[in-house]
Amino acid sequence: MDNSKENKIMKTILLCCAAGMSTSMLVQRMQAKAERRGLEVAIKAVPALELEMYINEADVILLGPQIKYELPRFTALAEPLGKPISLIEMMDYGALRGDKVLDHALSLLE
């Protein structure tokens, strides 16, 4: 029996920012890093106004630094669902460090 599929359960990382557009390049960089590492992850960017529509799909949620004021409200939504949530470091966000943001998301899933 091949157990390799069981070890590669798809995880969904949800990035949330003010409009959902500023994270699209970061998503691309994160996805490229994940593919190079052989990780099966889905990474999506959504605007803050739509987080509630997508929260059930997420395994982990990262907020862009420009909406850090939303962290308490979104934490109240995510915690009862068992979804880890955190802020993206401003330097990693601004420099589009997909590898660092991916590592941060994966650390929250451990």
N, C-alpha and C positions, 0 to 999 in steps of 0.2 A: 504494500500500500504506500502510495506517495504522499508524504506529509508536507512536502515543500509548499503546497498551496495553502495549507492551514497556517503556516508560518508567515505567509504574505497576505494577511488580511488588510484590505484597502482601508486606509484612514483618510478622513476628510479634514483638512485644515481650512478654516474660514478666516479670512482677513477682512476686517471691517474698518472703513474709513468714512470721512465726511460724505463723499459722493460716490465712492466705489470705483472711481477712475484712477485716482492717484496711486493705487496699489497694483494696477494691472501689470506694470513693468516688473514690480517686485514679485508678483505671482509667476511671471514667465521665468525669472531668474531662479526662483525657488524650485519650480517644476524641472528646470534643466539640471539643477544640482541633484534633485531627487532621482531623476532618470539615470544620471551618471553613477549614482550610488546603488542603483537597482532597487530603489524603494517604490512601493506601490502606494502612492498618496494622490489624493485629489486636492487641489488647492484652488479656492474660489475667493474672489473679492466681491464684497457687497457693500452698499451704502448703509450707514447707520440706521436710516429709516426702515430698512428692510431686514435687519438682523432677526427680528422675531419670526419672519417667514422662513428663514433658513436655519435657525438655531438647532432644530431637531436633526438636520443632516450632518451637523458638525461633530467631530470628535474633540476638537480643540478650537478655541477662538482667540485670535490676536487682534487687538485694536491698534489702529494707527495713532501716533502720538498727538495728532491734532484733535482727537476726540477723547483724550484721557479723562475729561470731565464726565464721560458716559460710563466709566468703569464701574462705579457703585451700582448704577441702575442695571447694567448688563450682567454684572456679577449676580445680582438678585434673580435674574432670569436663568442664568446658566447653572448656578450651583445646585438648585433642586433637581436639575436634569443630569447632574453628574458630569457636566462639561467644564473642563479646565479653561480658564480665561486669563489673559494677561495683556500687558502693553508691549508693543514693539519698541525696542530701544530707538531713541530718536536718531542716533548716529547710524545705526544699521538701516533704518528706514530711509533716511536722507541719502545715504550712499548706495542704496539698493543692494545691500549685502545679503543676497538670497541665501547663501550658505549659513550665515549667522542666524537669520530669522528662521530658517528651516530647523536648525539645531535647537533653537529655543522652543519651537512648537513641539518637536519630538521629545524634548526633555519633560515637557508638561504631560506627555502621554505615559511616561514611565511609572 
